[in-house]
């Protein structure tokens, strides 16, 4: 995995969430590669209805 792939993953994540999940205002999206071909996507933002800060990670496998 390289920086171009990382940027494409980040861009796709932002685009999909903006299109399909208007209740979340993203502040940060990060993708990091792990051993075994796994990617960890970390999202942080605000739930717009409650103004609650959220942060969570999702592990993706190759």
C-alpha positions in Angstrom: 0.0 0.0 0.0 1.2 3.5 -0.8 0.3 7.1 -0.2 -1.9 7.2 -3.3 -4.0 4.3 -2.1 -4.2 5.8 1.3 -5.5 9.1 -0.1 -8.0 7.3 -2.3 -9.4 5.3 0.7 -9.7 8.5 2.7 -11.4 10.3 -0.1 -13.9 7.5 -0.7 -14.7 7.4 3.0 -15.4 11.1 3.1 -17.5 11.1 -0.1 -19.6 8.1 1.0 -20.3 9.5 4.5 -21.2 12.9 3.1 -23.6 11.4 0.7 -25.2 8.8 2.9 -24.9 9.9 6.5 -25.8 13.6 6.9 -26.1 13.2 10.7 -22.3 13.2 11.0 -20.0 16.2 10.3 -16.6 14.7 9.8 -13.5 16.4 11.2 -10.9 13.8 10.5 -10.4 10.6 8.5 -7.2 8.6 8.7 -6.1 5.3 7.2 -3.2 3.3 8.5 -1.9 0.0 7.2 -1.2 -2.9 9.6 0.5 -6.3 9.3 -1.3 -8.9 7.2 -2.8 -6.4 4.7 -5.2 -4.9 7.1 -6.2 -1.2 7.0 -7.5 0.7 10.0 -9.8 3.6 9.2 -10.2 6.1 12.1 -13.0 8.6 11.9 -13.8 11.6 14.1 -16.5 14.1 13.9 -19.6 15.5 15.4 -23.2 14.1 15.5 -25.0 17.2 14.2 -28.3 16.6 16.1 -26.6 16.5 19.5 -23.3 18.2 18.8 -21.6 15.1 20.5 -18.0 14.4 19.5 -17.4 10.9 18.2 -14.3 8.9 17.3 -14.2 5.3 16.2 -12.0 2.9 14.2 -12.9 0.2 11.7 -10.5 -2.5 10.7 -10.7 -3.6 7.0 -9.1 -6.8 5.7 -7.5 -7.4 2.3 
